[in-house]
Amino acid sequence: MVDIWSKGTGGVPRGLLRFLIVNMIMKKPMSGSEIVEVIEKETGGRWKPSPGSIYPLLARLHKAGYTTESPSEETGIKRYVLTQKGKAFVEKQVNFGQKLLNKLEFIVPLLIGGFQFNPNDEKILSGTREPAKRVVATLLELRPAKVALTEKDSKQIERILTKCANELEEIVQRIRGEKQSKKSPK
């Protein structure tokens, strides 16, 4: 039986792909395949939009006058850039993204601390739940729409999060290494 929940875009909010695409091509000209690659990479391989969702959306954006094709040295590759009309559209999309984040904020505590899929999770992770909720809640409060960060603040946040991520990744690597050594025949 196919697990419909583990792949695809069934859980992706309506309009998110359009939001991602216009934000990506606002930064630099991109082709449909490059957009797919970026989304797949940024989601750790959990979401790879299909060509059947990317290319029709790019065509609609182009037909609406939001994008134009960028000259390319590579034959057969169409890269899209935003027009002035497209840049105004991005502003609307940024507002959409902000509203989406605001709508989804309430669910973060549930995702971090409310649901347990394994009875052992409660015993093992009970002490991590509250600090994790606090970190995510604080990150949501740090969005530019809510507070004005200085460059110094931003650098300090980057150092703290990098240190935290590095330490957590070390733990995961150690655990995976222990599991691999247990699986290997002696």
MIDOSE-1310 file (N, C-alpha, C; in nm, 2 decimals, decimal comma, always signed):
residues 186
mvdi	+0,08/-0,12/+0,00/+0,00/+0,00/+0,00/+0,09/+0,13/+0,00; +0,05/+0,22/-0,08/+0,13/+0,35/-0,09/+0,09/+0,44/+0,03; +0,20/+0,49/+0,09/+0,18/+0,59/+0,20/+0,16/+0,73/+0,14; +0,03/+0,77/+0,13/+0,00/+0,90/+0,07/+0,05/+1,02/+0,16
wskg	+0,08/+1,00/+0,28/+0,11/+1,11/+0,37/+0,26/+1,14/+0,37; +0,34/+1,05/+0,33/+0,49/+1,07/+0,34/+0,55/+1,14/+0,22; +0,49/+1,14/+0,11/+0,54/+1,21/-0,01/+0,43/+1,30/-0,07; +0,47/+1,38/-0,16/+0,37/+1,47/-0,23/+0,34/+1,59/-0,16
tggv	+0,23/+1,66/-0,20/+0,20/+1,79/-0,15/+0,06/+1,79/-0,09; +0,01/+1,68/-0,04/-0,12/+1,67/+0,02/-0,13/+1,76/+0,14; -0,03/+1,79/+0,21/-0,04/+1,87/+0,33/+0,01/+2,01/+0,31; +0,05/+2,04/+0,18/+0,10/+2,18/+0,16/-0,01/+2,28/+0,14
prgl	-0,01/+2,38/+0,22/-0,12/+2,48/+0,21/-0,13/+2,54/+0,07; -0,26/+2,56/+0,04/-0,29/+2,62/-0,09/-0,22/+2,76/-0,11; -0,15/+2,78/-0,22/-0,08/+2,90/-0,25/+0,06/+2,90/-0,20; +0,11/+2,80/-0,13/+0,25/+2,80/-0,08/+0,34/+2,79/-0,19
lrfl	+0,32/+2,70/-0,29/+0,41/+2,69/-0,40/+0,43/+2,82/-0,48; +0,32/+2,88/-0,51/+0,32/+3,01/-0,58/+0,41/+3,11/-0,50; +0,38/+3,12/-0,37/+0,46/+3,20/-0,28/+0,61/+3,17/-0,29; +0,64/+3,05/-0,28/+0,78/+3,01/-0,29/+0,85/+3,04/-0,42
ivnm	+0,78/+3,02/-0,53/+0,83/+3,04/-0,66/+0,86/+3,19/-0,68; +0,76/+3,28/-0,65/+0,78/+3,42/-0,68/+0,89/+3,47/-0,59; +0,90/+3,42/-0,47/+1,01/+3,47/-0,38/+1,15/+3,42/-0,43; +1,15/+3,30/-0,49/+1,28/+3,25/-0,54/+1,32/+3,33/-0,66
imkk	+1,23/+3,35/-0,75/+1,27/+3,42/-0,88/+1,29/+3,57/-0,86; +1,24/+3,62/-0,74/+1,26/+3,76/-0,71/+1,41/+3,78/-0,68; +1,47/+3,68/-0,62/+1,62/+3,68/-0,58/+1,71/+3,66/-0,70; +1,67/+3,57/-0,79/+1,76/+3,55/-0,91/+1,68/+3,47/-1,01
pmsg	+1,71/+3,49/-1,14/+1,64/+3,41/-1,24/+1,66/+3,26/-1,22; +1,55/+3,19/-1,23/+1,55/+3,04/-1,21/+1,46/+2,97/-1,31; +1,50/+2,85/-1,34/+1,42/+2,76/-1,42/+1,33/+2,67/-1,34; +1,24/+2,61/-1,40/+1,15/+2,52/-1,32/+1,22/+2,41/-1,25
seiv	+1,32/+2,35/-1,32/+1,40/+2,24/-1,26/+1,48/+2,29/-1,14; +1,53/+2,41/-1,15/+1,61/+2,47/-1,04/+1,52/+2,50/-0,92; +1,40/+2,54/-0,94/+1,30/+2,56/-0,84/+1,28/+2,43/-0,76; +1,25/+2,32/-0,84/+1,23/+2,19/-0,78/+1,34/+2,15/-0,70
evie	+1,47/+2,17/-0,75/+1,59/+2,13/-0,67/+1,60/+2,20/-0,54; +1,57/+2,33/-0,54/+1,58/+2,42/-0,42/+1,48/+2,37/-0,32; +1,36/+2,35/-0,36/+1,25/+2,31/-0,27/+1,29/+2,17/-0,21; +1,33/+2,08/-0,29/+1,37/+1,95/-0,25/+1,48/+1,96/-0,14
ketg	+1,58/+2,04/-0,18/+1,70/+2,05/-0,08/+1,65/+2,12/+0,05; +1,58/+2,22/+0,04/+1,54/+2,30/+0,16/+1,44/+2,22/+0,25; +1,37/+2,12/+0,19/+1,28/+2,03/+0,27/+1,34/+1,90/+0,31; +1,48/+1,89/+0,29/+1,54/+1,77/+0,32/+1,49/+1,65/+0,24
grwk	+1,44/+1,67/+0,12/+1,39/+1,57/+0,03/+1,25/+1,52/+0,07; +1,18/+1,59/+0,16/+1,05/+1,55/+0,20/+0,94/+1,60/+0,10; +0,98/+1,70/+0,02/+0,88/+1,76/-0,08/+0,96/+1,79/-0,21; +0,92/+1,72/-0,31/+0,98/+1,75/-0,45/+0,86/+1,78/-0,54
pspg	+0,83/+1,90/-0,56/+0,71/+1,94/-0,64/+0,73/+1,87/-0,78; +0,62/+1,83/-0,83/+0,62/+1,76/-0,96/+0,63/+1,87/-1,07; +0,68/+1,83/-1,19/+0,68/+1,92/-1,30/+0,53/+1,96/-1,34; +0,44/+1,87/-1,31/+0,30/+1,90/-1,34/+0,24/+2,01/-1,25
siyp	+0,31/+2,04/-1,14/+0,26/+2,15/-1,06/+0,35/+2,28/-1,08; +0,48/+2,26/-1,11/+0,57/+2,38/-1,13/+0,55/+2,45/-1,26; +0,55/+2,37/-1,37/+0,55/+2,44/-1,50/+0,41/+2,50/-1,54; +0,30/+2,45/-1,51/+0,18/+2,52/-1,53/+0,17/+2,65/-1,45
llar	+0,22/+2,64/-1,32/+0,22/+2,76/-1,24/+0,31/+2,87/-1,30; +0,43/+2,83/-1,35/+0,52/+2,92/-1,41/+0,46/+2,98/-1,54; +0,38/+2,90/-1,61/+0,31/+2,95/-1,73/+0,21/+3,05/-1,70; +0,13/+3,02/-1,59/+0,03/+3,12/-1,55/+0,09/+3,25/-1,50
lhka	+0,20/+3,25/-1,43/+0,26/+3,37/-1,38/+0,31/+3,45/-1,50; +0,37/+3,38/-1,60/+0,42/+3,44/-1,72/+0,30/+3,50/-1,80; +0,19/+3,43/-1,82/+0,08/+3,48/-1,90/+0,01/+3,60/-1,83; +0,02/+3,60/-1,69/-0,04/+3,72/-1,62/+0,05/+3,84/-1,62
gytt	+0,17/+3,82/-1,68/+0,26/+3,94/-1,69/+0,35/+3,96/-1,57; +0,36/+3,86/-1,48/+0,44/+3,87/-1,36/+0,58/+3,83/-1,38; +0,61/+3,75/-1,49/+0,74/+3,71/-1,52/+0,77/+3,73/-1,66; +0,90/+3,73/-1,69/+0,95/+3,73/-1,83/+1,06/+3,63/-1,84
esps	+1,09/+3,58/-1,95/+1,20/+3,49/-1,97/+1,33/+3,56/-1,97; +1,43/+3,51/-1,90/+1,56/+3,57/-1,89/+1,65/+3,51/-2,00; +1,72/+3,59/-2,07/+1,81/+3,53/-2,17/+1,91/+3,43/-2,11; +1,92/+3,31/-2,17/+2,01/+3,21/-2,11/+2,11/+3,16/-2,21
eetg	+2,23/+3,14/-2,16/+2,34/+3,09/-2,25/+2,31/+2,94/-2,28; +2,24/+2,87/-2,19/+2,21/+2,73/-2,21/+2,09/+2,71/-2,30; +2,10/+2,64/-2,40/+1,99/+2,62/-2,49/+1,88/+2,53/-2,43; +1,76/+2,56/-2,45/+1,65/+2,48/-2,39/+1,61/+2,51/-2,25
ikry	+1,69/+2,60/-2,18/+1,66/+2,63/-2,04/+1,59/+2,76/-2,03; +1,47/+2,77/-1,98/+1,40/+2,89/-1,96/+1,41/+2,93/-1,81; +1,47/+3,05/-1,79/+1,48/+3,10/-1,66/+1,39/+3,22/-1,65; +1,32/+3,24/-1,54/+1,22/+3,34/-1,53/+1,27/+3,45/-1,43
vltq	+1,23/+3,57/-1,46/+1,26/+3,69/-1,37/+1,13/+3,76/-1,36; +1,12/+3,84/-1,25/+1,00/+3,91/-1,22/+1,00/+4,04/-1,30; +0,88/+4,08/-1,35/+0,86/+4,21/-1,41/+0,82/+4,31/-1,30; +0,80/+4,43/-1,34/+0,75/+4,53/-1,24/+0,62/+4,49/-1,18
kgka	+0,53/+4,44/-1,27/+0,40/+4,39/-1,22/+0,42/+4,27/-1,13; +0,52/+4,19/-1,16/+0,55/+4,07/-1,07/+0,60/+4,11/-0,94; +0,68/+4,22/-0,93/+0,73/+4,27/-0,80/+0,62/+4,32/-0,71; +0,52/+4,38/-0,77/+0,41/+4,43/-0,70/+0,33/+4,30/-0,65
fvek	+0,32/+4,20/-0,73/+0,26/+4,08/-0,69/+0,33/+4,01/-0,58; +0,46/+4,02/-0,57/+0,54/+3,96/-0,46/+0,50/+4,03/-0,33; +0,48/+4,16/-0,33/+0,43/+4,22/-0,21/+0,31/+4,16/-0,16; +0,21/+4,13/-0,24/+0,09/+4,06/-0,20/+0,12/+3,92/-0,15
qvnf	+0,21/+3,86/-0,22/+0,25/+3,72/-0,17/+0,32/+3,72/-0,04; +0,40/+3,82/-0,01/+0,46/+3,84/+0,12/+0,36/+3,85/+0,23; +0,25/+3,93/+0,20/+0,14/+3,95/+0,29/+0,07/+3,82/+0,31; +0,05/+3,74/+0,20/-0,01/+3,61/+0,21/+0,08/+3,52/+0,30
gqkl	+0,21/+3,52/+0,28/+0,30/+3,44/+0,36/+0,29/+3,48/+0,51; +0,29/+3,60/+0,54/+0,28/+3,65/+0,68/+0,15/+3,60/+0,74; +0,04/+3,61/+0,67/-0,09/+3,57/+0,72/-0,09/+3,42/+0,74; -0,02/+3,34/+0,65/-0,01/+3,20/+0,66/+0,07/+3,16/+0,79
lnkl	+0,18/+3,23/+0,81/+0,26/+3,21/+0,94/+0,17/+3,24/+1,06; +0,10/+3,35/+1,05/+0,02/+3,39/+1,17/-0,09/+3,28/+1,20; -0,15/+3,23/+1,09/-0,25/+3,12/+1,11/-0,19/+3,00/+1,17; -0,07/+2,96/+1,13/-0,01/+2,84/+1,17/+0,07/+2,84/+1,30
efiv	+0,09/+2,96/+1,35/+0,16/+2,98/+1,48/+0,10/+2,90/+1,59; -0,03/+2,89/+1,60/-0,10/+2,83/+1,71/-0,07/+2,68/+1,71; -0,04/+2,62/+1,60/-0,02/+2,47/+1,59/+0,12/+2,43/+1,64; +0,22/+2,52/+1,64/+0,35/+2,49/+1,67/+0,36/+2,42/+1,81
plli	+0,30/+2,48/+1,92/+0,31/+2,41/+2,04/+0,26/+2,26/+2,04; +0,15/+2,24/+1,96/+0,10/+2,11/+1,95/+0,20/+2,01/+1,88; +0,26/+2,06/+1,78/+0,36/+1,98/+1,70/+0,48/+1,95/+1,79; +0,52/+2,04/+1,86/+0,64/+2,02/+1,94/+0,62/+1,94/+2,07
ggfq	+0,51/+1,97/+2,14/+0,49/+1,91/+2,27/+0,36/+1,83/+2,29; +0,27/+1,84/+2,20/+0,14/+1,78/+2,23/+0,12/+1,64/+2,18; +0,18/+1,60/+2,07/+0,15/+1,47/+2,01/+0,27/+1,38/+2,03; +0,24/+1,26/+2,08/+0,34/+1,15/+2,09/+0,30/+1,03/+2,01
fnpn	+0,39/+0,98/+1,93/+0,36/+0,87/+1,84/+0,40/+0,74/+1,90; +0,49/+0,75/+2,00/+0,54/+0,63/+2,06/+0,53/+0,65/+2,21; +0,48/+0,55/+2,29/+0,46/+0,57/+2,43/+0,60/+0,60/+2,50; +0,71/+0,55/+2,45/+0,84/+0,58/+2,51/+0,88/+0,73/+2,49
deki	+0,82/+0,80/+2,39/+0,85/+0,94/+2,37/+0,83/+1,02/+2,50; +0,72/+0,99/+2,57/+0,69/+1,07/+2,69/+0,80/+1,06/+2,79; +0,85/+0,94/+2,81/+0,96/+0,92/+2,91/+1,09/+0,98/+2,87; +1,12/+0,96/+2,74/+1,25/+1,01/+2,69/+1,26/+1,16/+2,66
lsgt	+1,15/+1,21/+2,61/+1,15/+1,35/+2,56/+1,08/+1,45/+2,65; +1,03/+1,41/+2,76/+0,95/+1,50/+2,85/+1,02/+1,63/+2,89; +1,15/+1,62/+2,92/+1,23/+1,74/+2,96/+1,26/+1,83/+2,84; +1,25/+1,78/+2,72/+1,29/+1,87/+2,61/+1,18/+1,95/+2,55
repa	+1,06/+1,91/+2,58/+0,94/+1,97/+2,52/+0,93/+2,12/+2,55; +0,93/+2,15/+2,68/+0,91/+2,30/+2,71/+1,02/+2,39/+2,65; +1,15/+2,35/+2,67/+1,25/+2,44/+2,60/+1,24/+2,44/+2,45; +1,20/+2,33/+2,39/+1,18/+2,34/+2,24/+1,06/+2,43/+2,21
krvv	+0,96/+2,43/+2,28/+0,84/+2,52/+2,26/+0,89/+2,66/+2,27; +0,97/+2,69/+2,38/+1,01/+2,83/+2,40/+1,10/+2,88/+2,29; +1,19/+2,79/+2,24/+1,28/+2,83/+2,13/+1,20/+2,86/+2,00; +1,10/+2,78/+1,97/+1,02/+2,80/+1,84/+0,93/+2,92/+1,86
atll	+0,87/+2,94/+1,98/+0,79/+3,06/+2,00/+0,87/+3,18/+1,99; +0,99/+3,18/+2,04/+1,08/+3,30/+2,03/+1,12/+3,33/+1,89; +1,15/+3,22/+1,81/+1,19/+3,24/+1,67/+1,07/+3,30/+1,60; +0,95/+3,26/+1,63/+0,83/+3,32/+1,56/+0,82/+3,47/+1,60
elrp	+0,85/+3,50/+1,72/+0,85/+3,64/+1,77/+0,96/+3,73/+1,70; +1,06/+3,66/+1,65/+1,17/+3,74/+1,59/+1,15/+3,77/+1,45; +1,04/+3,73/+1,39/+1,01/+3,76/+1,25/+1,01/+3,92/+1,23; +1,07/+3,96/+1,12/+1,07/+4,10/+1,10/+0,94/+4,18/+1,11
akva	+0,83/+4,11/+1,08/+0,70/+4,17/+1,10/+0,66/+4,20/+1,24; +0,73/+4,14/+1,33/+0,70/+4,16/+1,47/+0,80/+4,24/+1,55; +0,93/+4,23/+1,52/+1,03/+4,31/+1,58/+1,14/+4,36/+1,48; +1,21/+4,46/+1,52/+1,31/+4,52/+1,44/+1,45/+4,47/+1,49
ltek	+1,51/+4,38/+1,42/+1,64/+4,33/+1,46/+1,75/+4,41/+1,41; +1,86/+4,43/+1,49/+1,98/+4,49/+1,45/+2,07/+4,39/+1,39; +2,17/+4,43/+1,32/+2,27/+4,33/+1,26/+2,34/+4,26/+1,38; +2,36/+4,33/+1,49/+2,43/+4,27/+1,60/+2,34/+4,16/+1,66
dskq	+2,21/+4,19/+1,67/+2,11/+4,09/+1,73/+2,11/+3,97/+1,63; +2,11/+3,99/+1,51/+2,10/+3,88/+1,41/+2,22/+3,79/+1,42; +2,34/+3,85/+1,43/+2,46/+3,77/+1,44/+2,46/+3,69/+1,57; +2,42/+3,75/+1,68/+2,41/+3,68/+1,81/+2,31/+3,56/+1,80
ieri	+2,20/+3,58/+1,74/+2,10/+3,47/+1,72/+2,16/+3,36/+1,63; +2,23/+3,40/+1,53/+2,30/+3,31/+1,44/+2,40/+3,22/+1,52; +2,48/+3,28/+1,60/+2,58/+3,21/+1,68/+2,51/+3,11/+1,77; +2,41/+3,15/+1,84/+2,33/+3,07/+1,94/+2,27/+2,95/+1,86
ltkc	+2,20/+2,98/+1,75/+2,13/+2,87/+1,68/+2,23/+2,77/+1,62; +2,35/+2,82/+1,57/+2,45/+2,74/+1,51/+2,51/+2,64/+1,61; +2,53/+2,70/+1,73/+2,59/+2,61/+1,84/+2,49/+2,51/+1,88; +2,36/+2,54/+1,89/+2,26/+2,45/+1,93/+2,24/+2,34/+1,82
anel	+2,23/+2,38/+1,70/+2,22/+2,29/+1,59/+2,34/+2,19/+1,58; +2,46/+2,25/+1,59/+2,58/+2,16/+1,59/+2,57/+2,06/+1,70; +2,54/+2,10/+1,82/+2,53/+2,00/+1,93/+2,42/+1,90/+1,91; +2,31/+1,94/+1,86/+2,20/+1,84/+1,84/+2,24/+1,74/+1,73
eeiv	+2,30/+1,80/+1,62/+2,35/+1,71/+1,51/+2,45/+1,61/+1,56; +2,54/+1,65/+1,65/+2,64/+1,56/+1,70/+2,57/+1,44/+1,78; +2,47/+1,47/+1,85/+2,39/+1,37/+1,93/+2,33/+1,27/+1,83; +2,27/+1,33/+1,73/+2,20/+1,24/+1,63/+2,31/+1,15/+1,56
qrir	+2,42/+1,21/+1,52/+2,52/+1,13/+1,45/+2,58/+1,02/+1,54; +2,60/+1,05/+1,67/+2,64/+0,96/+1,77/+2,55/+0,84/+1,78; +2,42/+0,87/+1,79/+2,31/+0,77/+1,80/+2,31/+0,69/+1,68; +2,31/+0,75/+1,56/+2,31/+0,67/+1,43/+2,43/+0,59/+1,42
gekq	+2,55/+0,64/+1,47/+2,67/+0,56/+1,46/+2,66/+0,44/+1,55; +2,60/+0,45/+1,67/+2,58/+0,34/+1,77/+2,48/+0,24/+1,71; +2,38/+0,29/+1,64/+2,28/+0,19/+1,58/+2,35/+0,11/+1,47; +2,43/+0,18/+1,38/+2,50/+0,12/+1,27/+2,60/+0,01/+1,33
skks	+2,67/+0,04/+1,43/+2,77/-0,05/+1,49/+2,69/-0,18/+1,55; +2,57/-0,16/+1,60/+2,50/-0,27/+1,65/+2,44/-0,36/+1,54; +2,42/-0,30/+1,42/+2,36/-0,38/+1,31/+2,47/-0,45/+1,24; +2,60/-0,40/+1,24/+2,71/-0,46/+1,17/+2,74/-0,59/+1,23
pk	+2,76/-0,70/+1,15/+2,80/-0,83/+1,20/+2,95/-0,82/+1,25; +2,97/-0,89/+1,36/+3,10/-0,88/+1,42/+3,20/-0,99/+1,37
